[in-house]
Amino acid sequence: MNTNGVSQMFGKFAKTKFPKILQCFINKTYVQIFKIDMSLFKEEDACKYPTLNALFTREKKEIEFHEDEDVLCSPSDGLI
């Protein structure tokens, strides 16, 4: 299977609504593995997100912006 196929499979998995107890386990595991500080987000309880995709696209409580026009910022909690 190529990387595009894996990406498509993961996309389907992330959009799937699993039974609440299983979804809670998936979401909490994701938060734990990637050490996400949920206190930074409007909904802090990982179990309240209905899908993994909803957890991926969660809304932050505050977003800071640079005043300098030469600075490009993209809000993300990921690491490169």
Legacy VTK file of the C-alpha trace (Angstrom):
# vtk DataFile Version 3.0
C-alpha trace
ASCII
DATASET POLYDATA
POINTS 80 float
0.000 0.000 0.000
1.386 3.426 -0.926
1.401 6.472 1.354
-1.649 7.920 -0.402
-3.618 4.784 0.455
-2.499 4.916 4.085
-3.440 8.603 4.238
-6.909 7.885 2.819
-7.449 5.029 5.293
-6.413 7.211 8.219
-8.680 10.003 6.959
-11.657 7.617 6.963
-10.706 6.376 10.432
-10.419 9.963 11.751
-13.889 10.884 10.400
-15.593 7.765 11.791
-17.844 8.142 14.844
-17.115 5.152 17.059
-19.195 4.180 20.101
-18.586 6.800 22.822
-16.459 4.591 25.089
-14.181 3.584 22.186
-13.989 7.157 20.851
-13.024 8.396 24.308
-10.217 5.805 24.442
-8.982 6.770 20.937
-9.037 10.488 21.718
-7.355 10.155 25.120
-4.676 7.905 23.638
-3.972 10.475 20.900
-3.741 13.284 23.483
-1.382 11.208 25.636
0.905 10.091 22.787
1.296 13.605 21.386
1.375 15.277 24.852
-1.363 17.789 23.993
-2.134 20.376 26.669
-5.925 20.343 26.447
-6.206 23.303 28.846
-5.366 25.541 25.856
-8.581 24.594 24.032
-12.214 25.649 24.461
-13.287 22.043 25.070
-10.706 20.512 27.409
-12.298 17.053 27.673
-10.945 14.821 24.885
-13.948 12.523 25.314
-16.350 15.256 24.181
-14.973 15.282 20.626
-17.200 13.017 18.499
-14.416 11.969 16.112
-10.639 12.048 15.973
-10.969 14.604 13.169
-12.952 16.874 15.517
-10.099 16.564 18.012
-7.580 17.425 15.237
-9.472 20.621 14.432
-10.290 21.740 17.989
-10.635 25.446 18.736
-8.084 27.238 20.904
-9.198 29.515 23.735
-6.846 32.273 22.569
-4.833 32.806 19.412
-1.934 35.229 19.506
-0.977 37.194 16.404
2.253 38.985 15.546
1.954 42.668 14.794
5.021 42.537 12.494
3.935 42.258 8.836
7.164 40.378 7.994
6.196 37.502 10.294
4.084 34.640 8.970
2.454 32.493 11.623
0.301 29.425 11.376
-1.416 28.258 14.598
-0.603 24.645 15.249
0.200 22.440 18.207
2.304 20.127 16.058
6.075 19.740 15.895
8.227 19.838 12.786
LINES 1 81
80 0 1 2 3 4 5 6 7 8 9 10 11 12 13 14 15 16 17 18 19 20 21 22 23 24 25 26 27 28 29 30 31 32 33 34 35 36 37 38 39 40 41 42 43 44 45 46 47 48 49 50 51 52 53 54 55 56 57 58 59 60 61 62 63 64 65 66 67 68 69 70 71 72 73 74 75 76 77 78 79
